[in-house]
Amino acid sequence: MTYGGIEAGGTKWVCAIGTGPDDVQESVVIPTGSPAETIARATTFLAQNGSLAAVGVGSFGPIDLDPSSPTWGRITTTPKAGWNDVDLVSAIAIATRVPVGFDTDVNAAALAEHRWGAAAGLDTFCYITVGTGIGGGGMANGRLLHGLLHPEFGHMRIPHDRGRDPFPGNCPYHGDCLEGLASGQAVNARWPGRAGRWDEEMLSLEAEYLALGILNVISVLSPQRVILGGGVMNEPGLLDAVRRSVQELAGGYFQSPRLADGIGDYIVAPSLGDRAGVLGAFELARSAAAQS
């Protein structure tokens, strides 16, 4: 069976046809415009590429993942202009006439890394993406993290030393939450015009904020590995700086070699790179086809 996969991001949609990393038959990148235009372009691409068993969608959020909810399949309180309350699943199901699997973009990426990448063989891990915003997902005991809603790692409240960093944060809901202080948008707002020209101050502050969030995740979920993806993590030296900061902030409390000499194998980049989201969408589609 062949599947359609959509990584529906706030900046772009990555759409593909295939079954996995070694079988991506066609793909296209669509800038995220209005809902009607973006969904139409994505479903037209899928329809032009043969018969599909199902479509998987890993979407930016927040989204409603409760099957018993009357708004299941919708994007909810997103700050993305025009996308609030968009019924994504229904629109794609009507256009493609196949089952649709649906989850967050970061849970989709986590699913792909679990099957083919950096989380293979693990049953409890976290995937955090640091890009335009900050999102988090992962698995606990072999199951994707779901509950009351879905994980919102980016909206953790973390310490903010306003003497060192007077930037108030730019999250429209929480101001100086993790996303408001450390997302790509926050970096650009705090240091306008510095893209690609980070200095030690920028690297140190960004690494510390991300490490504070990761330490919260380690304390609560005890993941076997933390995967850090997203465009901000491509900044040279940032991943190593985050590892060092996590070790410093942990203060020797966690008695595990993985947080000492093994930190390089504990906090890692995604093995699948920027393909993890759309490959995970294939897995969501595979599950939807099996349940239909």
Steps between C-alpha positions, in 0.01 A plus 500: 500500500607856429432790734477874489684698764461865597720686745279805548723770642426861577750615237482221242329171424710204390290250307620161379391169353663176613544257784824592679848655477607269219176544307409865455356498149398866467520803725421869493544798734209745522526836682234527770248752368130519569334175615291457184792560265750289694270202548393514134860496379591212729202283411544573128856374525387185678220436250738527206728228627298181478277302731573539870400272787489789748645841579688594815520857627745629759380853571614811679277573793336513734268236354208295634596132520208378711294263280191562715523877459273683254807696387727197447731558205503877534780747560394692811659802674791552263649849469541427126275758335195352326555144623308507826221237504587357157356148454810350343408132509155540346631716217773251410272195538235652273757595237690168498217256590733285711554458877703772667740451791558811708744612769736783581796562272741420782325176593518405132874573498539297819314210339738501203809517720363208703452281194804598293723739689652623824234345727498152347480239775395748769158512664521834685658802333430860405528689175528880529501726198644851526397702198256784441338374821592223742309174510545169672376146473619148548407168650451355846503122535481462122197724447485852364449762769133596520276590790277792586626669184844438353849596619581873487867505593542849358263650755683385810577786735871522565716738708552838332771729636381837374822665611700281267231482233252790502321363192140448620431197281272493199247222561158663450355283778775469761767758419819344634425128484767279337367573151471870578867512601677242284311439173635623170252786508619597849865492394427723201295742710764524774791534258362642174727463199729247668386189312805292412726722713465367851754599763586329828237696694225387265618139504528488878157652570318286244672184626408579860132557423478178302686311772255628764213360296678171439580461868128536578426227247767273645364554851138427406517235225844341552553445125762253380609754237423859405498587130541867405389603153387815323677774310640683803694187598701532177693788659863380530594414856148524643441129555825460693424815702159358594661175614748687722227720645279199584790342687568823691135555592452137605760563772601135525158395632414238237725200551516380142805473274277620215497845656877492553742352249209370291331836448598501132290189449217621722417843353524449126401638161228314306641222282241576233577872492226725368319202342384362837164681498379388159635147550309483826190606308540180296483306827185688604350408163602135543321488835189671357486248213530209745213632713265576211 
